[in-house]
Amino acid sequence: MKINLPDKLYYSIGEVAKAFDVNTSLIRYWEQEFPIIKPKKNKKGNRYFTPEDIKNLQMIYHLVKEKGYTLDGARVALTTNSKISETITIIDRLEFVKAELLKLKESLGDSPE
């Protein structure tokens, strides 16, 4: 899953939820369930996520939404499997290559023969 977020130091919960196409309540729930997500909070209580938090959320999203893990299973996988981050990076690269190949195929299919 490719996350479309600009390069910033902090992201609001609304930006994060929109990037993952989920509700803000789900992000807050995952924050309670997974100790690796630790957004900064201002005096009003607004959450600001760092790029590291985004990577952790991406791993959780991959395990729970794409792989179908339960929250307990995802929690265990995150603590025992250190290669999840590498796997997600590889999947992102492969999705990019697939998209480029599909564009190429489409452009070749449009040419008259």
C-alpha positions in Angstrom: 0.0 0.0 0.0 1.4 3.3 -1.1 0.9 6.2 1.4 0.6 9.6 -0.2 1.9 12.0 2.5 4.2 15.0 2.0 7.5 15.0 3.7 6.9 16.7 7.0 8.1 16.3 10.6 4.5 15.8 12.0 1.2 14.7 10.5 -2.2 15.3 12.0 -4.5 12.4 12.8 -6.8 13.6 10.0 -4.0 13.5 7.4 -3.0 10.0 8.6 -6.5 8.7 8.5 -7.0 10.1 5.0 -3.8 8.6 3.8 -4.8 5.1 5.1 -8.4 5.6 4.0 -9.7 4.7 7.5 -11.5 6.6 10.3 -9.6 8.7 12.8 -11.2 6.5 15.5 -9.4 3.4 14.1 -6.1 5.3 14.3 -6.8 6.2 18.0 -7.8 2.6 18.7 -4.6 1.2 17.2 -2.7 3.7 19.3 -4.2 2.1 22.4 -3.7 -1.4 21.2 -0.1 -1.1 19.9 2.6 0.4 22.1 4.8 1.1 19.1 2.5 4.0 18.1 3.4 7.0 20.2 2.2 10.2 18.7 3.2 13.6 20.2 0.3 15.4 21.8 0.0 19.2 22.3 -1.7 20.8 25.3 -5.1 20.5 23.6 -4.6 16.8 23.2 -4.2 16.9 19.4 -2.1 14.0 18.1 0.8 14.6 15.8 2.4 11.5 14.2 6.1 11.3 13.2 7.3 9.5 10.0 8.3 6.6 12.3 4.7 6.4 13.6 3.6 6.3 9.9 5.9 3.4 9.2 4.5 1.5 12.3 1.0 2.3 11.2 1.8 1.0 7.8 3.0 -2.3 9.2 -0.1 -2.6 11.4 -2.3 -1.8 8.4 -0.6 -4.4 6.3 -1.0 -7.1 8.9 -4.5 -6.3 10.0 -6.2 -5.0 6.8 -4.3 -6.7 4.0 -3.1 -10.0 5.6 -6.2 -10.5 7.8 -4.4 -10.8 11.2 -6.3 -10.3 14.4 -5.0 -7.5 16.6 -3.4 -10.0 19.0 -1.8 -11.8 16.0 -0.5 -8.5 14.6 0.9 -7.6 18.0 2.7 -10.9 18.2 4.0 -10.7 14.6 5.4 -7.2 15.3 7.3 -8.3 18.3 8.6 -11.6 16.9 9.2 -10.8 13.2 11.8 -8.1 12.5 11.5 -8.4 8.7 7.9 -7.0 8.4 9.3 -3.6 7.5 11.4 -5.0 4.8 8.5 -7.0 3.4 6.3 -3.9 3.2 9.1 -2.0 1.4 9.4 -4.9 -1.1 5.6 -5.0 -1.6 5.6 -1.2 -2.3 8.3 -1.6 -4.8 6.6 -4.5 -6.6 3.3 -2.6 -6.7 5.1 0.4 -8.3 6.8 -1.9 -10.9 3.4 -3.5 -11.6 1.8 -0.1 -12.1 4.6 0.9 -14.5 4.3 -2.3 -16.5 0.5 -1.9 -16.7 1.0 1.7 -18.1 3.5 0.3 -20.6 1.2 -2.5 -21.6 -1.7 0.0 -22.0 0.4 2.4 -24.2 1.6 -0.5 -26.4 -2.0 -1.7 -26.7 -3.2 1.7 -28.0 -0.8 1.7 -31.0 -2.3 0.8 -34.4 -1.0 -2.4 -35.8 
